[in-house]
Amino acid sequence: MGGRHAGKVAFARTRAGVVGGVFQDWDDTRGHVLLADGRREVWTEDRLVWVSDARVPQHSPAAAREALLGFCERVQEVPVDLASLWDLVVGDGGEWSVADLADLAFPKPGCEHRAALACALAADEVFFRAGSKAGHVTPHSREAVEQARIRRRREEQEEALVARAGAAVQEALRGAREGRTGPGPGTGEPDEGDDRVLALGVEWLKTLVVEGDGERAGARGARVVHAVVGEDVRDPVPHAFDLLVRLGVFHEDEVLGLHRHRIAVDFPPEVEDEAARIVASFSGACGEGDRPVLAPDGRPGPLAVDDPWTTDVDDALWVEAGGTAEPGGPVRVHVLIADPSCGIPIGSAVAAEGMARAATLYLPDRKVPMFPRILSEEAFSLVPGARRPMMDFCGDFDAEGNLLEFRIVPVWAVLDRRLTYDEVDALLADPADPGPVGPVFRTLARLAATLRRRREEAGAVLVDRDDVSVRVVDGEVRVRRLRGDSPARRLVAEFMVFACTQAGRFAREHGVPVVYRRQGPPDRPLPADLAPGSKAWAYRVVRALRRAELSVHPEPHFGLGVTGYTQVTSPLRRFQDFIVHAQLKGFLRDGRAPLDSDRILAMFGDLEGRAEARVQVEREARRYYILKYLTSFEGADVAGEVVATQGNRAVVELSDTGLEVWLNGAGHLPLGSEVRLRVLEVHPRRDRIAVRLA
């Protein structure tokens, strides 16, 4: 083409479809075009559909636009019957020019007719496909057209279904506003078809919100949004979420990870029924007369230390009377763990459901337990004053804290009392406390300090990072920092590590197949340029440590400083612990474990993936609710510490919430710097927070 095309009317493919324009100039591959609405575009040759012989005046843009608009209107008025035209030429084969086809289609074709035919061929590829030369097409075969017609009918049916779904969603929203259910006035009574279409629309909206529009259902959800909200919506996902909230399908604080990972919240009826039967046969199933009963002999019995909101208590500590008589004397410590495996057979429906869930899911607004609550929070939970089956991981220590003997014994025991970490911290801070349990915890604290020091000498990397409790109480988000250097938390954690390590050693020595957690040394040196214990040091260390792995062979765990670590302390919350309990008890009872190494490793591999999904959901929910909590701080200042830098940006850990935020323009700040940040805006649902230096 060349300059001789200036003023000619052409048609090209654009985002809005096939549109007309007037050439103002043209080089070898592209040209500047004036559109009827006054906009100017650059069209490339590959986008062109048709260049007409019609010209419009060029003496003014207004005249050109007026003439173009008139020509395009005449083109739109031309009736084009592609089906009949295709039927005339399909048997002849070969390519056809648009001009030749126009001679067949119209008695006296003019510029408008040829342009209308070219535009119709570009918009509808059912009957013809582009030829090898510009302005030429080839008719599809009869088989191809039939298949295309079938596809078109399906697409039309789908469009109609999506339109019905959009209308059903709109009607449901109208009904929700008016406080009614079903269709509005004059629409008739709801029927099963209406319900089905609405359910489809809701499911498509959920898929869009949870998984995006990449799949067919999500794409349909986006079209439902456009039908309800408008075609000009750029991002349909927030609108879809809002529609689901207004329909009462989602809560405004919906945890989308539950849907993304298909995590069941409620238990199937058959699992609840079996759990009730387990409770009914509780004592007999757990060996009424086969287990010894721990007798505290009038002194403090087993003590559980937990957060005050814990409802599934699965561990307690007991120091026998002789162990608290004199500081530094010999000590017998019982690490007592709830024993649900005594009443829940591996092959039961309850166990299968626990296997599917892998672990209890702790969210700020709720808990999704691994076992039904009548088991995890009642029958097997350690309740003060109630006799419970427990696994006793018992160690005898000499005055220097050396382990003399270790035993694993299924027992019956009664929890003496529950205390919170804060209460135990207060007891340990007051050596003159006259209460009965103070000496117990002081003895445990001395021994725990020895165990901790020896792990550190063995290479353990002790990172006492603060944790953050995020809970929703009566609709209010409550955030509380939990100090990682709490003596009570250190004490309990140390004896849990002790029980897991010694259980692993017991399994190794007796040939009991269990799965151990191993961790190799980090690939890069741990930070030596930061003060140990600082937030920046902990941030760097945690990211330097390797991910723990599973093995059927006892191997070192670098971070813990132990070898042969197997988890046994949370059988109400982790199914891995439940399985190890069953293995150990099978050996103690029958001399052999019920599962071999291959089977148990395969089970643990499945559980690891499911548990990781739950960890992701927990992190997502915690972050959302922390951001929601921080919305009340918009315009206010918060404290934080620089824990990392990257280029011109810094990562700041907020002091009260533990949230890590990016701070632009702060890459020059030294690690460990304490800063004050102004919270500019927070969008919890979008996972966004904007801050600047105060």
Secondary structure, 3 states (H helix, E strand, C coil): CCHHHCCEEEEEEECCEEEEEEEEEECCCEEEEEECCCCEEEEEHHHEEEEEEEECCCCCHHHHHHHHHHHHHHHHHCCCCHHHHHHHHCCCCCCEEHHHHHHHHCCCCCHHHHHHHHHHHHHCCCCEEECCCCCEEEECCHHHHHHHHHHHHHHHHHHHHHHHHHHHHHHHHHHHHCCCCCCCCCCCCCCHHHHHHHHHHHHHHHHHHHHCCCCHHHHHHHHHHHHHHCCCCCCHHHHHHHHHHHCCCCCCCCCHHHHHCCCCCCCCHHHHHHHHHHHHCHHHHCCCCCCCECCCCCCCCCEEEECCCCCCCCEEEEECHHHHCCCCCCEEEEEEEECHHHCCCCCCHHHHHHHHHCECEEECCEEECCCCHHHHHHHCCCCECCEEEEEEEEEEECCCCCEEEEEEEEEEEEECEEEEHHHHHHHHHCCCCCCCCHHHHHHHHHHHHHHHHHHHHCCCCCCCCCEEEEEEECCEEEEEEECCCCHHHHHHHHHHHHHHHHHHHHHHHHCCCCCEEEECCCCCCCCCCCCCCCHHHHHHHHHHCCCCEEECCCCEECCCCEECECCCCCCCCEHHHHHHHHHHHHHHHHCCCCCCHHHHHHHHHHHHHHHHHHHHHHHHHHHHHHHHHHHHHCCCEEEEEEEEEECCEEEEEECCCCCEEEEECCCCCCCCCEEEEEEEEEECCCCEEEEEEC
